[in-house]
């Protein structure tokens, strides 16, 4: 697999959110407002409960829940955590209130507001994500003109997929579109009709039987990407509601879990861009009502089936107590402990539990940490990993954490660390940052490919490779 492993941007040590001294909903109170520590309590530490209290204005506990951290003396989360205890690990929080607008000097024709705790979705051109675009398009066109194997398509797609070919390639990688060109039209027509039959069966006829599910979806969808005008359109929100409700009813082992709504977004945007067909038109402000009903129906049906295919491989993340995410958080902790003991010890010293920050990364697959255009580029690689996606995402999260090592080591208390981990300065990220992140994740994967025991949490771990 070829990819650019050049080391581009340097770390921006001055984080944008530290410059604002005003109280912002969803962000911890500035350090000067923190109450003095009780006598006898070591300086530089505080409990997660104290931190949680400082951001209590960000959500309504009747609708949203937040993960509850372990006590100061208990920083390791056992793999034997029972399902009842696991309920303390609750769905990622929502930051529903918009922050301040950009200054007039910012180049921002879309005029998108910043949301506390979420990356700014910048109105950038698709060109920056398509390095060597002409040559890559030629390679894809040549491959797709024949009868490619899934392995060949994965190898070529791993480093990024050109804009105009992404919708088709994503469908092929997920197995929604057959490799056999003669069957494609028939399969798409049948699957799209099948989806709308399910909408009639479940969404239109059975909503009263699943009121709790519908209520939670109805709450979450309007708060999804609140800074992007596209996702505030009533038509778009109804499309998302149908997709999520039908999926939840047809997957009773997990049902709807907060965070799955974010995973529809990349598929929806990619298939919307297929209908727009012009990369110069920003999807952020596109009015879907100008599309024909048939075009909207196709976007919705394709989003549903691709989401279903995608979640089939990680459904354990969303079953009761989300045990799959707990396991991955433990694996991330063990991996960082072996890769960078200094960073690991720093987090442990200040009572930061990995689950406290990695839960959202794993639950939402970094969609809340990155601008949406970056997420789409990242998912080119995710989908190219096929059955190995869940394991590769662990290395992506590890590389993402290591990316902020210097800033994390500069923080000397629990609250400072959690502020940074919950508000990582990725708002200016572009395709180059994603390619560098993937390069570092790939290096970690290769380094540990022959040492799979690093993913085990028993006491008899294999020694790290030299």
ZINOR-V723796 format. One record per residue. N is the residue number from 1. SS is DSSP state (H for helix, E for strand, L for the rest). NEAR is the number of other C-alpha atoms within 10 Angstrom. D_FIRST is the distance of its C-alpha to the first C-alpha in Angstrom with 2 decimals. Layout:
N:SS:NEAR:D_FIRST + N:SS:NEAR:D_FIRST
This chain:
1:L:9:0.00 + 2:L:9:3.74 + 3:L:13:6.50 + 4:L:12:10.10 + 5:L:15:11.36 + 6:L:10:14.85 + 7:L:13:17.63 + 8:L:10:19.68 + 9:L:10:22.55 + 10:L:8:24.97 + 11:L:13:26.65 + 12:L:11:29.71 + 13:L:11:32.22 + 14:L:10:34.89 + 15:L:14:33.98 + 16:H:13:35.51 + 17:H:16:37.18 + 18:H:12:39.13 + 19:H:8:41.09 + 20:L:9:42.90 + 21:L:11:45.90 + 22:L:9:47.02 + 23:L:12:46.55 + 24:L:21:43.78 + 25:L:21:43.51 + 26:L:22:40.61 + 27:L:21:40.27 + 28:L:24:41.95 + 29:L:19:45.17 + 30:L:17:45.12 + 31:H:10:45.78 + 32:H:8:49.28 + 33:H:10:50.17 + 34:L:14:49.14 + 35:L:8:52.20 + 36:L:8:53.26 + 37:L:12:52.04 + 38:L:9:54.72 + 39:L:7:56.50 + 40:L:6:54.95 + 41:L:9:51.43 + 42:L:9:49.03 + 43:L:12:48.18 + 44:L:14:44.66 + 45:L:18:44.22 + 46:L:20:44.94 + 47:L:16:44.35 + 48:H:22:41.90 + 49:H:12:44.99 + 50:H:14:46.26 + 51:H:20:42.99 + 52:H:19:43.01 + 53:H:11:46.57 + 54:H:19:45.67 + 55:L:16:43.35 + 56:H:15:45.52 + 57:H:15:46.16 + 58:H:21:42.67 + 59:L:18:43.15 + 60:L:11:45.88 + 61:L:11:45.92 + 62:L:6:47.31 + 63:L:12:44.14 + 64:L:17:41.38 + 65:L:17:40.92 + 66:L:18:39.06 + 67:L:20:37.80 + 68:L:16:40.41 + 69:L:23:39.44 + 70:L:19:40.78 + 71:L:14:43.78 + 72:L:16:43.68 + 73:L:7:44.31 + 74:L:11:41.64 + 75:L:18:38.13 + 76:L:16:36.28 + 77:L:17:35.75 + 78:L:11:36.32 + 79:L:16:34.26 + 80:L:11:37.69 + 81:L:14:38.50 + 82:L:11:40.56 + 83:H:12:40.08 + 84:H:10:43.11 + 85:H:10:41.95 + 86:H:17:38.53 + 87:L:16:40.25 + 88:L:15:40.57 + 89:L:21:36.91 + 90:L:18:37.43 + 91:L:21:35.37 + 92:L:23:33.93 + 93:L:20:36.53 + 94:L:23:37.14 + 95:L:21:38.01 + 96:L:20:40.00 + 97:L:16:42.01 + 98:E:15:40.86 + 99:L:15:41.04 + 100:L:11:42.25 + 101:L:12:41.13 + 102:L:13:39.40 + 103:L:8:41.77 + 104:L:8:42.98 + 105:L:6:41.05 + 106:L:9:37.68 + 107:L:11:36.00 + 108:L:14:35.87 + 109:L:8:37.10 + 110:L:15:36.24 + 111:L:17:38.38 + 112:L:21:36.44 + 113:L:18:38.05 + 114:L:21:36.40 + 115:E:22:36.47 + 116:L:22:37.01 + 117:L:26:34.16 + 118:L:23:31.73 + 119:L:23:29.43 + 120:L:23:30.77 + 121:L:24:29.16 + 122:L:22:29.24 + 123:L:19:29.87 + 124:L:14:27.08 + 125:L:13:25.80 + 126:H:15:22.72 + 127:H:14:21.85 + 128:H:12:20.64 + 129:H:22:17.80 + 130:L:19:16.64 + 131:L:16:15.50 + 132:L:11:15.43 + 133:H:16:16.92 + 134:H:11:18.58 + 135:H:10:15.80 + 136:H:17:13.48 + 137:H:17:16.57 + 138:H:11:17.18 + 139:H:13:13.86 + 140:H:18:14.57 + 141:H:12:18.18 + 142:H:12:17.64 + 143:H:15:15.54 + 144:H:17:18.07 + 145:H:10:20.97 + 146:L:11:20.48 + 147:L:12:20.06 + 148:L:14:16.41 + 149:L:11:15.58 + 150:H:15:14.39 + 151:H:13:11.31 + 152:H:12:10.45 + 153:H:17:11.32 + 154:H:22:9.35 + 155:H:14:5.95 + 156:H:18:7.47 + 157:H:24:9.26 + 158:L:21:7.19 + 159:L:22:7.59 + 160:L:23:11.09 + 161:L:25:13.50 + 162:L:22:16.42 + 163:H:20:19.79 + 164:H:15:21.60 + 165:H:14:19.07 + 166:H:20:18.26 + 167:H:20:21.36 + 168:H:15:20.78 + 169:H:22:17.10 + 170:H:22:18.01 + 171:H:21:20.86 + 172:H:19:18.84 + 173:H:24:16.27 + 174:L:20:19.37 + 175:L:16:21.25 + 176:L:20:23.99 + 177:L:21:23.61 + 178:L:16:23.63 + 179:L:18:21.34 + 180:L:10:24.63 + 181:H:12:25.69 + 182:H:9:29.35 + 183:H:11:29.45 + 184:H:15:27.80 + 185:H:11:30.96 + 186:H:9:33.08 + 187:H:14:30.71 + 188:H:17:30.37 + 189:H:11:34.13 + 190:H:11:34.95 + 191:H:16:32.67 + 192:H:19:33.95 + 193:H:15:37.52 + 194:H:12:36.89 + 195:H:20:35.77 + 196:H:18:38.93 + 197:H:12:41.02 + 198:H:19:39.60 + 199:H:19:40.46 + 200:H:13:43.99 + 201:H:13:44.27 + 202:H:20:42.94 + 203:H:21:42.92 + 204:L:12:46.14 + 205:L:11:48.08 + 206:L:14:46.98 + 207:H:17:46.48 + 208:H:12:49.80 + 209:H:10:48.68 + 210:H:14:45.65 + 211:H:11:47.24 + 212:H:12:45.50 + 213:H:18:42.04 + 214:H:22:42.98 + 215:H:13:44.59 + 216:H:16:41.57 + 217:H:23:39.26 + 218:H:17:41.92 + 219:H:14:41.98 + 220:H:21:38.25 + 221:H:22:37.26 + 222:H:19:39.42 + 223:L:17:38.05 + 224:L:20:34.41 + 225:L:22:33.07 + 226:L:20:36.69 + 227:L:23:35.87 + 228:L:20:34.41 + 229:H:17:37.18 + 230:H:20:35.22 + 231:H:22:35.29 + 232:H:17:39.00 + 233:L:16:40.00 + 234:H:13:42.07 + 235:H:15:40.40 + 236:H:19:36.91 + 237:H:20:38.27 + 238:H:14:39.94 + 239:H:19:36.75 + 240:H:24:34.98 + 241:H:21:38.03 + 242:H:23:38.01 + 243:H:25:34.33 + 244:H:27:34.65 + 245:H:24:38.04 + 246:H:25:37.18 + 247:H:22:34.05 + 248:H:20:36.14 + 249:H:20:38.97 + 250:L:14:36.79 + 251:L:15:35.06 + 252:L:10:38.10 + 253:L:13:36.34 + 254:L:18:34.94 + 255:L:20:36.63 + 256:L:23:35.89 + 257:L:21:34.64 + 258:L:22:34.58 + 259:L:22:31.06 + 260:H:21:30.02 + 261:H:20:31.47 + 262:H:20:28.79 + 263:H:18:26.07 + 264:H:20:27.67 + 265:H:20:27.32 + 266:H:19:23.70 + 267:H:24:24.33 + 268:H:22:27.71 + 269:H:20:26.58 + 270:H:22:23.77 + 271:H:23:26.29 + 272:H:22:29.00 + 273:H:21:27.04 + 274:H:19:26.73 + 275:H:17:30.54 + 276:H:17:31.03 + 277:L:12:28.82 + 278:L:12:29.31 + 279:L:14:26.74 + 280:L:11:29.62 + 281:L:14:31.55 + 282:L:16:30.73 + 283:H:19:30.46 + 284:H:18:32.09 + 285:H:17:35.50 + 286:L:16:35.20 + 287:L:14:38.17 + 288:H:19:37.09 + 289:H:12:40.72 + 290:H:9:40.44 + 291:L:13:38.15 + 292:L:10:39.92 + 293:H:11:40.46 + 294:H:9:38.32 + 295:H:16:35.34 + 296:H:20:35.76 + 297:H:17:36.15 + 298:H:20:32.88 + 299:H:22:30.98 + 300:H:24:32.64 + 301:H:23:32.15 + 302:H:24:28.45 + 303:H:26:27.99 + 304:H:24:29.93 + 305:H:21:28.08 + 306:H:22:24.58 + 307:H:23:25.85 + 308:H:20:27.33 + 309:H:16:24.21 + 310:H:22:22.25 + 311:H:15:25.03 + 312:H:12:25.49 + 313:L:14:22.75 + 314:L:15:24.25 + 315:H:16:27.92 + 316:H:16:28.95 + 317:H:21:28.38 + 318:L:22:31.26 + 319:L:18:33.81 + 320:H:16:37.02 + 321:H:22:36.58 + 322:H:22:32.79 + 323:H:21:32.27 + 324:H:18:28.51 + 325:H:23:28.29 + 326:H:24:30.68 + 327:H:21:28.61 + 328:H:23:25.44 + 329:H:25:27.61 + 330:H:21:28.82 + 331:H:22:25.36 + 332:H:22:24.39 + 333:H:22:27.60 + 334:H:18:26.99 + 335:H:22:23.47 + 336:H:19:24.81 + 337:H:15:27.80 + 338:H:15:25.71 + 339:H:17:23.23 + 340:L:12:25.92 + 341:H:13:29.45 + 342:H:14:31.10 + 343:H:19:29.67 + 344:H:21:30.31 + 345:H:14:33.86 + 346:H:18:34.54 + 347:H:22:33.78 + 348:H:17:35.84 + 349:H:16:38.63 + 350:L:21:39.11 + 351:L:24:38.96 + 352:L:28:35.82 + 353:L:23:34.54 + 354:H:21:30.84 + 355:H:26:31.79 + 356:H:20:33.80 + 357:H:20:30.85 + 358:H:26:27.83 + 359:H:22:29.67 + 360:H:23:29.11 + 361:H:22:25.44 + 362:H:23:24.93 + 363:H:23:27.52 + 364:H:19:26.34 + 365:L:25:22.59 + 366:L:23:23.06 + 367:L:25:24.50 + 368:L:23:27.61 + 369:L:24:26.02 + 370:L:24:24.03 + 371:L:21:25.18 + 372:H:21:24.54 + 373:H:23:22.43 + 374:H:22:20.07 + 375:H:21:20.19 + 376:H:23:19.19 + 377:H:24:16.10 + 378:H:24:15.29 + 379:H:21:16.01 + 380:H:21:13.42 + 381:H:23:10.99 + 382:H:24:13.88 + 383:H:21:14.51 + 384:H:25:11.01 + 385:L:20:11.60 + 386:H:18:14.72 + 387:H:15:16.98 + 388:H:12:15.11 + 389:H:17:15.61 + 390:H:18:18.79 + 391:H:14:17.48 + 392:H:20:14.50 + 393:H:22:17.10 + 394:H:23:19.06 + 395:H:24:16.56 + 396:H:24:16.42 + 397:H:21:20.21 + 398:H:22:20.35 + 399:H:22:18.32 + 400:H:19:20.56 + 401:H:18:23.62 + 402:H:19:22.75 + 403:L:16:22.25 + 404:L:18:26.03 + 405:H:16:27.17 + 406:H:12:29.54 + 407:H:18:31.21 + 408:H:20:31.62 + 409:H:15:33.17 + 410:H:12:35.57 + 411:L:18:36.95 + 412:L:16:39.74 + 413:L:20:40.83 + 414:H:21:39.66 + 415:H:26:40.34 + 416:H:19:38.51 + 417:H:21:35.38 + 418:H:21:35.58 + 419:H:19:36.29 + 420:H:19:33.11 + 421:H:19:30.93 + 422:H:21:32.44 + 423:L:20:32.25 + 424:L:20:29.11 + 425:L:23:29.17 + 426:L:19:26.16 + 427:L:17:28.30 + 428:L:12:27.03 + 429:L:18:23.29 + 430:L:19:21.13 + 431:H:21:17.57 + 432:H:20:17.02 + 433:H:17:18.14 + 434:H:19:15.78 + 435:H:24:12.71 + 436:H:20:14.27 + 437:H:23:15.09 + 438:H:26:11.63 + 439:H:21:10.55 + 440:H:21:13.66 + 441:H:21:13.23 + 442:H:19:9.90 + 443:H:15:11.89 + 444:H:19:14.73 + 445:H:19:13.05 + 446:H:11:11.88 + 447:H:14:15.34 + 448:L:18:17.18 + 449:L:12:15.37 + 450:L:10:18.28 + 451:L:15:20.85 + 452:H:12:21.15 + 453:H:15:24.78 + 454:H:21:23.99 + 455:H:20:23.95 + 456:L:16:27.50 + 457:L:15:30.45 + 458:L:10:33.02 + 459:L:6:34.75 + 460:L:8:33.47 + 461:L:14:29.88 + 462:L:13:27.93 + 463:L:10:27.77 + 464:L:14:24.75 + 465:L:11:22.65 + 466:L:4:23.74
